[in-house]
Every structure is written in C-alpha cells, then in structure tokens.
Amino acid sequence: MKTVDKFRNNRYNFIDIKFVKDVIYGIMNDTKETIQISKAALARMPGYLLYLKNRRAEGTEYISSTLMAEDLKQNPVQVRKDLAIVSHCPGKPKLGFEITGLISDIEDFLGYNNTSEAVIVGVGQLGKTLLSYGGFDSYGLKIVAGFDAKAELAGTVWGEKRIFSVDKFPELVRRMNILIGIITVPKDQAQIVCDMMISAGIKAIWNFAPAHLVIPEGIVVKNEDLAASLALLSKELSVKLNK
C-alpha cells in the first residue's frame, strides 16, 4: 500500500506555474465578480487543475477532496475549503466531485477560458525557449510574437511566431490590443523595455531579467529570479544530502 501511495504522490507532482495564473488573473479580475480568496489558496488552484486533468485522462469521473489531499500531500480540510470556493456544485456523498465540472469551475475562476495574448521582447536563448513552448496555452496564455533589437532577427520565425524589430513594438501592440508583455532582455535594458511596454498599453509584465523594475500603480508585475531559484534548489539538495 505504501508503494502505491508513493507512486501516486510522485506521479502528480507538478511544475509551479502560478506565475502564469498571477498575470492572467490580475488582468481578468477587473472584469469578473470578485471572490474573496487568500493568495495561498489561489496559488494552489493550478496544481488542483493539473491533477484533475490527469485523473480525468485515466478515466476517473469522480474524486473526493480527501483523495486529492492524499495524492497532493496537502491538508484534507484545506483542499475541501479551497474547492468549496470555486465549485458551483457540492460533492456527492460517497462519490465526491464530478471531475469535468470541477475542472471547468477552476478554469473559469482562474480565467483560463479567456486566453490572453502576450508578446516577448528579447529573442535570445531564453526568449526563443519561451516562444517555442506550447504548454502556456493550457493556462490561458498565448505568446503571439517576439521583438528584438537585432536587425538580423526581424522577419524570422521561431516556434511558429514571427519576430519583429523592437521599433515596431508600440504600433503592433496597440493594434493587436496586447495586454501582457514578457521581458527576456539583459539587465541593463530591462527598465527601458518595461517603460516602452507600459507606454504602449501593456498592463501585465512577466519579467525574467535580473533587475528591479520601477512601475506605476495599476500594472501587474511578476519577477522570475532564476538565480534565486537555483540557490534555493541547491540549498534544499544540500540539506537532504546531509541528513
């Protein structure tokens, strides 16, 4: 029994994609009915969603909050309260929640059904990787184009997305009504790009540059500090190895 539980728990570990949710939810929240929910509960929702989709793919139709908590190594009471916030239908006795309906409720709550288009500025290695990654679509984010200052990149295609000269950024972003911008430029260019995005109408910025951005009120920003994440990973590994 312990072997099965261990396998199940490992199988449903998930990548923390709450940064995508943060950006999309921050924009969509202005047009949706506000529901009181803690940041911690909100951050758990994408994990529930991925878990439920995996179970549905296996053919499971109903799931209890207790089993979800067991698989995801979370507190059963916490999971039950989280689901009660977003679910339109209560779970059925001895069966639990209907998985397809619960998936729909969570996606609607997070704004994943309202795909948000985004653009990238900085088509280096990281920018190209993000342009090529198709998994963002599942979380309501669609990267539609890239921009770069290098003349030789203008007019090329990467990950089926066209690359434009950065000079065309303001015009194209306004014309396409893009609200999300992704920064993958060097540190010394990050603030310049940030200012350009805001002046062009961008409302949410996902920043991968190792720089602190100065922004006006009303702009949603998520900073990804890859160096800090690596340091945390190394520290956690060191602790485990020294036990």
Secondary structure, DSSP 8 states (H G I E B T S, - for coil): -HHHHHHHHHHT-----HHHHHHHHHHHTTTS------HHHHHHHHHHHHHHHHHHHTT--EE-HHHHHHHHT--HHHHHHHHHHH-SS--BTTTBEEHHHHHHHHHHHHTTTS-EEEEEE--SHHHHHHHH--GGGGGTEEEEEEEES-GGGTT-EETTEEEEEGGGHHHHHHHHT--EEEE-S-HHHHHHHHHHHHHTT--EEEE-SSS-----TT-EEEE--HHHHHHHHHHHHHHHHT-
